[in-house]
């Protein structure tokens, strides 16, 4: 029920006939190989719950992955040639966690908004210039990491209405503004937007009572926004329990970036 084909540089393709026979697989790991494509027969692996395809040479993925209706976790990190995800990814109705860090993405498909169970999205260090407006329909989203996308200029305003978000990490992008209002984001705990071009902050950011980390350094903040940021920083929750360890927010920003 599990197949691991990791770190085989000579593995550049999978035989379609063999893949089509893996219908009972639950877990598929093919990491650190040289795969340039997946056969369309991969769509028949409908019992998969976890797929890891990190460090391959895909330029694209087959439309058939939309039939992976039971996959909860999908890993596509370090796929440098992967510039897009197929629109059919919206068919992955069970997907909860999607990891596409350090890859070549230039955009996200609009169909991502159909992923009603998506709770964690990691697309750090790609070439994304905007997030699709449809992402605001991901009403289970709790963690969003879009940091280190140096071309990212736009985060949809509608995303501010997703009240489940606890972590928003968008440092070192090209953002000139954040949300006009944080009124609905009552659960926001970690807010990282350092190294952008942000000038203003909304007054109601002071109403975020769950904030542990508030990182807006290296932005050209107006005097008013700078004063507001100082107020927010002074009202952060000073300590919290993480696992069995109580940690001070003032000394643990670096650690929290690993979350």
C-alpha positions, 0 to 999 in steps of 0.5 A, spaced: 500 500 500 506 504 500 511 505 494 518 509 495 522 510 489 527 516 492 533 518 490 534 515 484 537 520 479 536 515 473 529 514 474 526 519 468 520 516 467 514 511 469 512 505 465 504 507 464 502 500 464 505 499 471 503 505 474 496 503 472 496 497 476 498 500 482 490 502 484 491 500 491 496 504 493 495 509 499 502 512 499 506 514 493 513 517 494 518 519 488 523 524 491 529 526 488 529 523 481 529 526 474 522 525 472 520 529 467 513 527 466 507 522 469 503 518 465 496 519 464 494 513 467 496 516 474 489 518 475 487 511 476 490 511 483 484 513 486 486 510 493 492 515 494 492 519 501 499 522 500 503 523 494 510 526 495 514 528 488 519 533 491 525 534 487 523 532 480 524 535 473 516 536 471 514 542 467 507 540 468 503 535 471 497 531 468 490 533 468 489 526 471 491 528 478 484 531 479 482 524 480 486 523 486 480 525 490 482 522 497 489 525 497 490 529 503 497 531 502 501 533 496 508 535 496 511 538 490 517 542 493 524 543 489 521 542 482 524 548 479 521 547 472 514 546 474 511 553 472 504 551 473 499 546 476 493 544 472 486 547 473 484 540 475 487 540 481 480 543 484 478 536 483 482 534 489 476 535 494 480 531 500 486 536 499 488 539 506 496 541 505 499 543 499 507 544 499 510 547 492 516 551 495 522 552 492 519 551 485 518 555 479 511 557 479 508 563 476 501 563 478 496 558 482 490 555 478 483 559 479 480 552 481 484 552 488 478 555 490 474 549 490 479 546 495 474 547 501 478 542 506 485 546 504 488 548 511 495 549 509 498 552 503 506 553 502 508 556 496 515 559 498 520 562 493 517 561 487 515 566 481 508 568 483 506 575 481 499 575 484 494 570 488 487 568 484 481 571 487 478 564 488 483 563 494 478 567 498 473 561 497 478 556 501 474 557 507 478 552 511 485 556 510 489 557 516 496 557 514 498 561 508 506 562 506 507 566 500 514 569 502 520 570 498 516 571 491 519 577 489 514 578 484 508 578 488 504 584 488 497 582 489 494 579 495 486 579 494 482 583 499 477 578 499 482 573 503 481 578 509 474 575 510 477 568 511 476 568 518 480 561 519 487 564 517 492 564 523 498 565 519 500 569 514 507 569 511 508 574 505 515 577 507 520 579 502 515 580 496 513 586 492 507 588 496 505 595 496 499 594 501 495 589 505 488 588 507 484 595 508 481 591 514 482 586 518 476 585 522 474 578 520 481 576 521 480 574 529 484 568 529 490 571 526 496 569 530 503 570 526 503 576 521 509 577 517 510 582 511 517 584 512 521 586 506 515 589 502 513 596 499 507 597 504 506 604 506 499 604 510 496 599 515 489 599 517 487 602 524 483 596 526 489 592 526 489 594 533 483 589 534 487 583 533 487 580 540 491 573 538 497 576 535 504 573 537 508 575 532 507 582 528 513 583 523 513 589 518 520 591 518 523 593 512 517 597 509 517 604 507 511 605 513 508 612 513 509 616 520 502 614 522 503 607 520 509 606 524 506 609 530 500 604 529 505 598 528 509 600 535 502 600 538 501 593 535 508 590 537 507 593 544 500 589 545 502 582 542 501 576 547 508 576 550 508 568 551 505 562 548 505 554 549 508 551 543 508 543 545 511 543 552 515 549 551 513 556 553 516 561 549 517 569 549 514 572 542 520 577 543 525 572 543 523 567 538 521 570 531 526 566 528 523 560 530 516 562 529 518 563 521 519 555 521 512 554 523 
